[in-house]
Every structure is written in structure tokens, then in C-alpha cells.
Amino acid sequence: MTNKKFNTKNLHLDRSTKPEHGALHKPIHTSVAFGFEDARDLAAVFQGTKKGYAYSRQLNPTITALQNKVTRMEEGVATLAFATGMAAIAATMLSLLRAGDNIIASSFLFANTRSFLSTLEGLGITVTLVDPTESRNVEAVITPDTTIIFVETIANPVTQVADLAGIGAVCLKHNILYCVDNTLTTPYLFLPKTVSASLVINSLTKSIGGHGNALGGTITDTGLFDWSSFKNIISPNHNLETSQWGLTQIRKKGLRDMGATLGAESAHHLSIGSETLSLRLEKACSNAMAFALFCNNHPLITQTFYPGLKNHPQHVRATELFNSFGTLVSINLDDKIDCFEVLNNMTTVITSTNLGDNRTLGIPVAHTIFYELGPKQRESMGIKDSTLRFAIGIEDEQDLLNDLNQALEKAGGISND
């Protein structure tokens, strides 16, 4: 399957591993535990010297099938799946960082991730937030204790695009673990491996699953980082090949010890949903471009945030890095327009959180997902009280434009016909 393109490989990956009874999809294995005829085999699985399944908190055949799909999509060497995207982030950081370590992260991080970083600070890990749109900002704050640099491909909700290649070069220069959250682009639009990322996070809940019916997250090892140089690997993992050290430690700490396990039924939903990733993204990205252009020209909208727009500060970079510009469009409304009324007037767009659903979702970000940050931090991220975020779906394009236009007209009395 190595010569086949993204969609074909993704669609037929389960079949390449010959699922039970000739099934076209890997079945759902609900068993918590697995029996062995030879007790020595059970011991070997526990010790990591033999592949197999012992207890589903760490591994399950349905989960393995999903992990294999994400690994293939990201062109990595191995993947671990978790109950949510945040579980993947938390497990990675808590497994690999120690008190006294420093993590450098984007100052535009999603609010939940930023909240988790404050938890790390309470554990004695220092966090340095920087504007990642220029790699020199990142390099300027590196210290001898810097252990991980963490960025998102496109920031949520104001869509700043990190200097992904430049930061990758900085990480190589200083031998620092480079972790990239690929959720807003997915491996169909961008491969973090191409900018020297060490680890790649995906919230499968979003576009990869795509249907808003299952939570999940993954961490993928790209195979580019030399784990023998990483200071925080615990001694029991030293008897494995060095290439396995990172994910093995995350699996033992994040799944075995913390229990952030993805359920088999959710894994099956996400795996099936991923089969149409490219088709859904082609339509949703096309819709997002049309939606952004419409917003950019509307008299009641003062600013539109979308990397596909030529006036976006990182438009050229996004064009060079990504196959398309994603499905997230945010806007700032004229001060006299009530953002709640705009959403309440919409009949096709659903007022809801989440991203990457087939349906278009809209949310007032300052009052909801970024509320806890407070006005000062929101302002530093470019978020205003009037900011609306739209996660664009696969509806018919004109229906979305008509819906926004009539909602704005009712809220402000101006049409953009």
C-alpha cells in the first residue's frame, strides 16, 4: 500500500491486517482482560518482550487498529490513543516532565491546554508562553532546563499560524523535544514530521472522527527524536530499543498508571469516521474559504480571521505549509451588534462548542471557552467580547452564507446581498 494515496491507504488499512472472519473493519473487542495458555507468554507481554494483549487499560485490538491508522496518516513510527485529546496532552506532559523542567508553549494555546499548563506549574514545572509566529521568539527564551516546546499548527480561535519550520530548526539545534498539536489541520492538510516534529498530538474528537459521536486523542512518535538523549526516561525502559523509550513511558504512565484509556466502542467510531477524512475536509475547507471571504466583505464584521485570506498575517506561510487552510473561521463584530443575537438568529449554524463536526457550529468565545482566562489574557490573544468562532461543516455553501447574512441583517439591519 506504500504507493497509494492518502484516502486509499486510509480506507483499506484495516483490510491489510486481515481482520477476523474477513470483516472489512476491525471488530469492537469489549473484553477487559485476555487469557493465555502459557503463563510465560503473559509474563513476556507484561515485560514488553512479546507483543500481545493482557489488560485493556493499556492496549486492546480495536485500539491497536485505530493507532495503526493514525500512525499511517501521520507517517510516524507508533501511536498511542487516549480517552480525549486533553488526556493525550496531559499524559504526555506528566509522563515526560519533572519538577524543575521548563516547557515553552504558544501564548495562543487553546484555553483548556493553557489551563493544564497552570497545573504543571503547580507541580514545579516552569511554563514560558511566547508568540510562536516567529521562531526567534522561541529561541530567545530557551534555558538549560527547557525540555519540551509545544505549539499548535493553527491557533484557536484567532488562527495565528506558528513558525512551524523555524521552531523545528530551533529544536534540532538545541536537541529539544518538539511537540506539535495537529488537530486543526489533521494529517490530511499537514504533516508535522516535515518540520521536524518529535511528537504529534491529534484530538480525534474533531475532524479525524468527524461526526461528533466519540471522544478520543492520540500522540504519535515521528521517529525523528533521539530518545537516548532525553534525560527523563525512567530506568526500567532502558532495556528496550531507544526508539521505544518515549511512547513506552507515556503508555506506562499515561495509560497504565493514570488510566486515561480510550474505550473500544469509541475507537471503532473514530476509526470508521476517519475513512472519509479527506472527503469531508475538502468540502469543509471549501466552505470555510467562501464563508471567510463573505465575512471579510460584510459591513457589520470588523475583522475576519482565516489563514486562507490574503490579508492574514501568516497567509504566505499557511500556503507553503498546508494543503488547505482548515475549517475554522472567526470574526469580530461591529460593537453595536450583539454577538448572542447573531447566533440566536441563525437557523442552519448550531450554537455549540466542538470543532470538526460535519455540521457548522458557532460559539461566542470570550463568554464560553475562553471565559476563565479573563479579559487581559483574552486581549493578549486577540479575542474580543464580540468574537464569534465558526467551525465550518459540510453543508451546502450558499445555505451557510444565507444563514449568516440573514442573522446579521436581523441583528444590525444591514444586508450584504
C-alpha positions as CSV (number, residue, x, y, z in Angstrom):
1,M,0.0,0.0,0.0
2,T,3.0,2.3,0.1
3,N,2.5,3.7,-3.4
4,K,-1.2,4.5,-2.8
5,K,-2.5,7.9,-1.9
6,F,-3.9,9.2,1.4
7,N,-7.6,8.2,1.0
8,T,-7.0,4.8,-0.5
9,K,-4.4,3.8,2.2
10,N,-6.6,5.1,5.0
11,L,-9.7,3.4,3.6
12,H,-8.1,0.0,3.2
13,L,-5.7,-0.1,6.2
14,D,-7.9,-2.4,8.3
15,R,-8.0,-5.0,5.5
16,S,-4.2,-5.0,5.3
17,T,-4.1,-6.5,8.8
18,K,-6.7,-9.2,7.9
19,P,-9.4,-8.7,10.5
20,E,-11.2,-11.6,12.0
21,H,-13.6,-13.6,9.7
22,G,-12.8,-11.4,6.7
23,A,-14.5,-8.4,8.2
24,L,-13.8,-5.1,6.3
25,H,-13.4,-3.3,9.6
26,K,-11.6,-4.3,12.8
27,P,-14.4,-5.5,15.1
28,I,-15.1,-4.0,18.5
29,H,-13.3,-6.0,21.2
30,T,-15.1,-5.3,24.5
31,S,-13.1,-7.7,26.6
32,V,-11.2,-6.1,29.5
33,A,-8.8,-9.0,30.0
34,F,-7.2,-11.6,27.8
35,G,-6.3,-15.2,28.6
36,F,-3.1,-17.1,27.9
37,E,-2.5,-20.9,27.6
38,D,1.1,-20.4,28.6
39,A,1.7,-18.2,31.7
40,R,5.2,-17.5,30.3
41,D,3.6,-15.6,27.4
42,L,1.6,-13.5,29.8
43,A,4.8,-12.6,31.6
44,A,6.5,-11.7,28.4
45,V,3.7,-9.4,27.4
46,F,3.9,-7.7,30.8
47,Q,7.7,-7.3,30.4
48,G,7.4,-5.9,26.8
49,T,9.4,-8.7,25.2
50,K,6.5,-10.1,23.3
51,K,3.5,-8.4,21.6
52,G,0.1,-9.3,22.9
53,Y,-2.9,-8.1,25.0
54,A,-3.2,-8.6,28.7
55,Y,-5.5,-5.8,30.1
56,S,-7.4,-3.2,28.0
57,R,-6.4,-0.3,30.2
58,Q,-3.1,-0.3,28.2
59,L,-4.0,-2.0,24.9
60,N,-6.9,-3.6,23.1
61,P,-7.1,-5.0,19.5
62,T,-9.7,-2.3,18.5
63,I,-7.5,0.4,19.9
64,T,-4.5,-1.0,18.0
65,A,-6.3,-0.8,14.7
66,L,-7.1,2.9,15.3
67,Q,-3.5,3.6,16.4
68,N,-2.2,2.0,13.3
69,K,-4.4,4.2,11.2
70,V,-3.2,7.4,12.8
71,T,0.4,6.3,12.6
72,R,0.0,5.7,8.9
73,M,-1.7,9.0,8.4
74,E,1.0,10.9,10.3
75,E,3.8,8.8,8.6
76,G,5.1,8.2,12.1
77,V,6.5,5.0,13.8
78,A,4.0,4.4,16.5
79,T,0.9,6.0,18.1
80,L,-0.9,5.8,21.5
81,A,-4.6,6.5,21.8
82,F,-6.3,8.1,24.8
83,A,-9.8,8.9,26.0
84,T,-9.6,12.5,24.8
85,G,-7.2,14.9,23.1
86,M,-6.6,16.6,26.5
87,A,-5.8,13.2,28.0
88,A,-3.2,12.7,25.3
89,I,-1.7,16.1,26.1
90,A,-1.8,15.6,29.9
91,A,-0.4,12.1,29.7
92,T,2.5,13.2,27.5
93,M,3.5,16.1,29.7
94,L,3.1,14.3,33.0
95,S,5.0,11.3,31.8
96,L,7.9,13.2,30.3
97,L,8.4,16.3,32.5
98,R,9.8,16.6,36.0
99,A,9.9,19.3,38.6
100,G,12.5,21.9,37.6
101,D,11.9,21.3,33.9
102,N,10.8,24.2,31.6
103,I,8.2,23.9,28.8
104,I,7.9,26.7,26.1
105,A,4.4,26.9,24.7
106,S,2.4,29.1,22.4
107,S,0.8,32.1,24.1
108,F,-2.2,31.5,21.8
109,L,-2.9,28.0,23.1
110,F,-6.4,26.7,23.4
111,A,-7.8,27.6,26.8
112,N,-8.0,24.0,28.2
113,T,-4.4,23.3,27.2
114,R,-3.4,26.6,28.8
115,S,-5.3,25.7,31.9
116,F,-3.4,22.4,32.1
117,L,-0.1,24.2,31.8
118,S,-1.0,26.1,35.0
119,T,-1.5,22.6,36.6
120,L,2.1,21.8,35.6
121,E,3.3,25.0,37.2
122,G,1.8,23.8,40.5
123,L,4.0,20.7,40.2
124,G,7.2,22.7,39.9
125,I,7.5,22.8,36.1
126,T,8.0,26.3,34.7
127,V,6.0,27.4,31.7
128,T,7.1,30.1,29.3
129,L,4.5,31.4,26.9
130,V,5.7,33.1,23.7
131,D,4.3,34.3,20.4
132,P,5.2,31.3,18.1
133,T,4.7,33.1,14.8
134,E,8.4,33.9,14.8
135,S,10.9,31.2,15.8
136,R,13.3,33.8,17.2
137,N,10.8,34.5,20.0
138,V,11.0,30.8,21.0
139,E,14.8,30.6,20.8
140,A,15.2,33.7,22.9
141,V,13.6,32.1,25.9
142,I,15.3,28.7,25.8
143,T,17.1,27.8,29.1
144,P,19.2,24.8,30.1
145,D,16.0,23.4,31.7
146,T,13.9,23.6,28.6
147,T,12.7,20.1,27.9
148,I,9.7,20.4,25.5
149,I,8.5,23.1,23.0
150,F,4.7,22.8,22.4
151,V,2.8,24.6,19.7
152,E,-0.4,24.2,17.7
153,T,-0.4,24.4,13.9
154,I,-3.3,26.9,13.8
155,A,-4.4,28.7,16.9
156,N,-7.9,28.6,18.1
157,P,-9.8,30.9,17.7
158,V,-7.8,33.8,16.0
159,T,-6.0,31.4,13.6
160,Q,-2.4,32.5,14.1
161,V,-0.1,30.1,12.3
162,A,3.1,29.2,14.2
163,D,6.5,29.3,12.5
164,L,6.5,25.6,12.5
165,A,9.5,25.0,10.3
166,G,11.6,27.7,12.1
167,I,10.7,26.2,15.5
168,G,11.6,22.8,14.3
169,A,15.0,24.0,13.3
170,V,15.5,25.6,16.7
171,C,14.5,22.3,18.4
172,L,17.0,20.4,16.3
173,K,19.8,22.9,17.1
174,H,19.2,22.7,20.8
175,N,18.1,19.0,20.9
176,I,14.7,19.8,22.5
177,L,11.6,17.6,22.2
178,Y,9.2,19.3,19.7
179,C,5.5,18.6,20.2
180,V,3.0,19.8,17.7
181,D,-0.8,19.8,18.1
182,N,-2.1,18.9,14.6
183,T,-5.8,19.0,15.5
184,L,-6.9,22.0,13.4
185,T,-5.0,20.8,10.3
186,T,-5.0,17.0,10.7
187,P,-2.5,14.8,8.8
188,Y,-4.5,15.3,5.6
189,L,-3.7,19.0,5.5
190,F,-0.3,18.9,7.1
191,L,2.4,16.5,8.4
192,P,4.3,17.9,11.4
193,K,7.0,15.4,10.6
194,T,8.0,17.6,7.7
195,V,9.0,20.4,10.1
196,S,11.0,18.0,12.4
197,A,8.3,17.5,15.0
198,S,9.1,14.8,17.5
199,L,5.6,14.1,18.8
200,V,2.3,14.9,17.2
201,I,-1.0,15.4,19.1
202,N,-4.4,14.9,17.5
203,S,-7.8,15.3,19.1
204,L,-9.6,12.6,17.2
205,T,-12.9,14.0,18.6
206,K,-12.6,16.7,15.9
207,S,-12.0,16.3,12.2
208,I,-10.5,12.8,12.2
209,G,-13.6,11.3,13.8
210,G,-15.7,14.0,12.2
211,H,-19.2,13.1,13.3
212,G,-19.3,14.4,16.9
213,N,-20.2,11.0,18.3
214,A,-17.0,9.9,20.1
215,L,-14.2,11.4,22.1
216,G,-10.5,10.4,21.6
217,G,-7.0,11.7,21.2
218,T,-3.6,10.4,20.1
219,I,0.1,11.0,20.4
220,T,2.3,9.9,17.5
221,D,6.1,9.5,17.6
222,T,7.5,10.6,14.3
223,G,10.7,8.7,14.8
224,L,12.9,11.8,14.4
225,F,13.9,12.3,18.1
226,D,16.8,10.5,19.7
227,W,15.3,9.3,22.9
228,S,18.7,8.2,24.2
229,S,19.5,11.9,24.8
230,F,16.3,12.5,26.8
231,K,17.0,13.0,30.5
232,N,13.7,11.9,32.0
233,I,13.4,8.3,30.8
234,I,13.0,6.0,33.8
235,S,15.5,3.2,34.2
236,P,13.0,0.2,33.6
237,N,12.7,1.4,30.0
238,H,16.4,1.4,29.3
239,N,16.3,-2.3,28.4
240,L,14.2,-1.6,25.3
241,E,15.4,-0.2,22.0
242,T,15.9,3.6,22.4
243,S,13.3,4.3,19.7
244,Q,10.6,2.9,22.0
245,W,11.6,4.8,25.1
246,G,9.3,7.8,24.7
247,L,6.0,6.2,23.9
248,T,6.6,3.3,26.2
249,Q,7.0,5.7,29.1
250,I,3.9,7.6,28.1
251,R,2.0,4.3,27.8
252,K,3.1,3.1,31.2
253,K,2.4,6.4,33.0
254,G,-0.5,7.8,31.0
255,L,-2.4,4.6,30.4
256,R,-1.3,2.0,33.0
257,D,-0.8,4.4,35.9
258,M,-3.3,7.3,35.1
259,G,-5.9,5.2,33.3
260,A,-6.7,7.7,30.5
261,T,-7.9,4.8,28.3
262,L,-10.0,5.1,25.2
263,G,-13.0,2.8,25.1
264,A,-13.2,0.2,22.3
265,E,-16.6,1.4,21.0
266,S,-15.3,5.0,20.7
267,A,-12.2,3.8,19.0
268,H,-14.4,2.0,16.4
269,H,-16.5,5.1,15.8
270,L,-13.4,7.2,15.3
271,S,-11.7,4.7,13.0
272,I,-14.8,4.4,10.8
273,G,-15.1,8.2,10.8
274,S,-11.5,8.7,9.7
275,E,-12.2,6.8,6.5
276,T,-13.9,9.9,5.0
277,L,-11.5,12.5,6.4
278,S,-10.2,13.7,3.1
279,L,-13.6,13.9,1.5
280,R,-15.1,15.9,4.5
281,L,-12.2,18.2,4.7
282,E,-12.2,19.1,1.0
283,K,-15.8,20.2,1.3
284,A,-15.5,21.9,4.7
285,C,-12.3,23.8,3.7
286,S,-14.0,25.0,0.6
287,N,-17.0,26.1,2.6
288,A,-14.7,27.9,5.1
289,M,-12.9,29.8,2.3
290,A,-16.2,31.0,0.9
291,F,-17.5,31.8,4.4
292,A,-14.3,33.8,5.3
293,L,-14.5,35.8,2.0
294,F,-18.1,36.7,2.7
295,C,-17.3,37.8,6.3
296,N,-14.3,39.8,5.1
297,N,-16.6,42.0,3.0
298,H,-19.5,42.4,5.3
299,P,-20.0,45.9,6.8
300,L,-21.0,44.6,10.2
301,I,-17.9,42.5,10.6
302,T,-14.8,44.4,11.5
303,Q,-12.3,41.6,11.2
304,T,-12.2,38.1,9.8
305,F,-9.6,35.5,10.9
306,Y,-8.8,32.8,8.4
307,P,-5.4,31.8,7.0
308,G,-6.8,31.5,3.5
309,L,-7.4,35.2,3.3
310,K,-4.6,37.2,1.6
311,N,-4.7,39.8,4.4
312,H,-4.0,37.2,7.1
313,P,-0.6,37.9,8.7
314,Q,0.6,34.3,8.0
315,H,-1.2,33.7,4.8
316,V,2.0,33.0,2.8
317,R,3.3,30.6,5.4
318,A,0.0,28.7,5.5
319,T,0.1,28.5,1.7
320,E,3.5,27.0,1.9
321,L,2.8,24.5,4.7
322,F,-0.7,23.4,4.4
323,N,-2.7,21.6,1.7
324,S,-5.6,23.8,2.6
325,F,-6.4,26.4,5.3
326,G,-8.6,24.5,7.7
327,T,-12.2,24.8,8.7
328,L,-12.0,27.4,11.5
329,V,-13.2,31.0,10.8
330,S,-13.5,33.6,13.5
331,I,-14.9,37.1,13.2
332,N,-15.1,40.3,15.3
333,L,-18.5,42.1,15.0
334,D,-19.2,45.8,14.9
335,D,-19.5,47.0,18.5
336,K,-23.2,47.8,18.1
337,I,-24.0,44.2,17.2
338,D,-25.0,41.7,19.9
339,C,-23.0,38.5,19.3
340,F,-25.6,36.5,21.1
341,E,-28.4,37.8,18.9
342,V,-26.4,36.9,15.7
343,L,-26.1,33.3,16.9
344,N,-29.7,33.2,18.1
345,N,-30.9,34.3,14.7
346,M,-29.1,31.5,12.8
347,T,-31.1,28.6,11.7
348,T,-28.5,26.3,10.0
349,V,-25.5,27.1,12.1
350,I,-25.8,25.4,15.5
351,T,-24.8,27.3,18.7
352,S,-22.4,24.7,20.2
353,T,-18.9,24.0,21.2
354,N,-16.6,21.5,19.4
355,L,-14.8,21.6,16.1
356,G,-14.5,19.3,13.1
357,D,-18.1,18.2,13.1
358,N,-20.0,17.6,9.9
359,R,-22.3,20.4,11.0
360,T,-21.3,24.0,11.2
361,L,-21.0,25.2,14.8
362,G,-20.8,28.8,16.2
363,I,-19.8,30.0,19.6
364,P,-19.1,33.3,21.4
365,V,-15.6,32.5,22.6
366,A,-15.0,35.3,25.2
367,H,-18.1,34.2,27.1
368,T,-17.5,30.5,27.0
369,I,-14.4,28.5,26.2
370,F,-12.0,31.4,27.0
371,Y,-14.1,33.0,29.8
372,E,-11.8,31.7,32.6
373,L,-8.7,33.4,31.2
374,G,-10.1,36.8,32.0
375,P,-10.2,40.0,29.8
376,K,-6.4,40.8,30.0
377,Q,-5.3,37.4,28.7
378,R,-8.1,37.3,26.1
379,E,-7.0,40.7,24.8
380,S,-3.4,39.5,24.5
381,M,-4.6,36.6,22.4
382,G,-6.7,38.9,20.1
383,I,-10.0,37.8,21.5
384,K,-12.7,40.4,21.9
385,D,-16.2,40.3,23.6
386,S,-17.6,40.4,20.0
387,T,-15.5,37.5,18.7
388,L,-17.5,34.6,17.2
389,R,-15.9,31.3,16.2
390,F,-17.4,29.2,13.4
391,A,-16.3,25.6,12.9
392,I,-17.4,25.1,9.4
393,G,-19.0,21.9,8.3
394,I,-20.1,20.2,5.0
395,E,-23.5,21.9,4.4
396,D,-24.2,23.5,1.0
397,E,-22.1,26.6,0.8
398,Q,-24.9,29.0,-0.1
399,D,-27.0,27.9,2.7
400,L,-24.3,28.9,5.2
401,L,-23.8,32.3,3.6
402,N,-27.5,33.0,3.5
403,D,-27.8,32.0,7.1
404,L,-25.1,34.3,8.3
405,N,-26.4,37.1,6.2
406,Q,-29.9,37.0,7.5
407,A,-28.7,36.6,11.1
408,L,-26.5,39.7,10.7
409,E,-29.4,41.6,9.0
410,K,-31.7,40.9,11.9
411,A,-29.1,41.9,14.4
412,G,-28.0,45.0,12.7
413,G,-30.3,45.9,10.0
414,I,-27.8,45.6,7.2
415,S,-27.7,43.0,4.4
416,N,-24.7,42.1,2.3
417,D,-26.7,40.9,-0.7
